[in-house]
Amino acid sequence: DTGVSQDPRHKITKRGQNVTFRCDPISEHNRLYWYRQTLGQGPEFLTYFQNEAQLEKSRLLSDRFSAERPKGSFSTLEIQRTEQGDSAMYLCASSLAGRTVSYEQYFGPGTRLTVT
Amino acid sequence: GESVGLHLPTLSVQEGDNSIINCAYSNSASDYFIWYKQESGKGPQFIIDIRSNMDKRQGQRVTVLLNKTVKHLSLQIAATQPGDSAVYFCAERLGSNFGNEKLTFGTGTRLTIIP
């Protein structure tokens, strides 16, 4: 399978615990994005990377959230001191961008987080 | 702020008929639009995209129309099949020369194909 993969697919945690999700993009893609999706809504942008550089962060990304892409390949999204409001599907996407053009974003299957 | 919305939250279509899903966007600076299909428990699946210098683009059984005058986007699916049942999202992106690559999604339209 050469698509975007995410791990784990499901995570149940207690409020106050820390969680970490992983995303492996399509291998030649230099851009990687994180989105959050709640039930019945469209995905909301959180942050994106070009190679290892984090270029933009949404206001949705509070201080409890941190994302990394240390080697420009896979990425991790960590949520510290989880709250019930963090319960959502966390989606990762990747795309290929050149100097003057960028292409469609391909999404992974998502990690569904439930905070109890 | 900018937003992407959909006119209808649900749409039911008889199998074999054509369906049209509509979307309104508010940011005239958006230069790129995408339609995604999302099945239950899965991530959004790319269907078709269109850049703002075009008004129509066709794929396999799908056509996207862009009307920049009224900031309207539509997705036409021809000869619908049961596998087309899903939630469909349109998404917009600000011009890439803004250095902004994020997609802004609407809330989605649930398409149900009736056998």
Chai-1 contact restraints between the chains, C-beta under 6 A:
chainA,res_idxA,chainB,res_idxB,connection_type,confidence,min_distance_angstrom,max_distance_angstrom,comment,restraint_id
A,Q41,B,T107,contact,1.0,0.0,6.0,A-B,restraint_1
A,G42,B,F89,contact,1.0,0.0,6.0,A-B,restraint_2
A,G42,B,F105,contact,1.0,0.0,6.0,A-B,restraint_3
A,G42,B,G106,contact,1.0,0.0,6.0,A-B,restraint_4
A,G42,B,T107,contact,1.0,0.0,6.0,A-B,restraint_5
A,G42,B,G108,contact,1.0,0.0,6.0,A-B,restraint_6
A,P43,B,F105,contact,1.0,0.0,6.0,A-B,restraint_7
A,F45,B,K102,contact,1.0,0.0,6.0,A-B,restraint_8
A,Y48,B,E101,contact,1.0,0.0,6.0,A-B,restraint_9
A,L91,B,G43,contact,1.0,0.0,6.0,A-B,restraint_10
A,S102,B,S96,contact,1.0,0.0,6.0,A-B,restraint_11
A,E104,B,F46,contact,1.0,0.0,6.0,A-B,restraint_12
A,E104,B,D49,contact,1.0,0.0,6.0,A-B,restraint_13
A,F107,B,G43,contact,1.0,0.0,6.0,A-B,restraint_14
A,F107,B,P44,contact,1.0,0.0,6.0,A-B,restraint_15
A,G108,B,G43,contact,1.0,0.0,6.0,A-B,restraint_16
A,P109,B,K42,contact,1.0,0.0,6.0,A-B,restraint_17
A,P109,B,G43,contact,1.0,0.0,6.0,A-B,restraint_18
A,G110,B,G43,contact,1.0,0.0,6.0,A-B,restraint_19
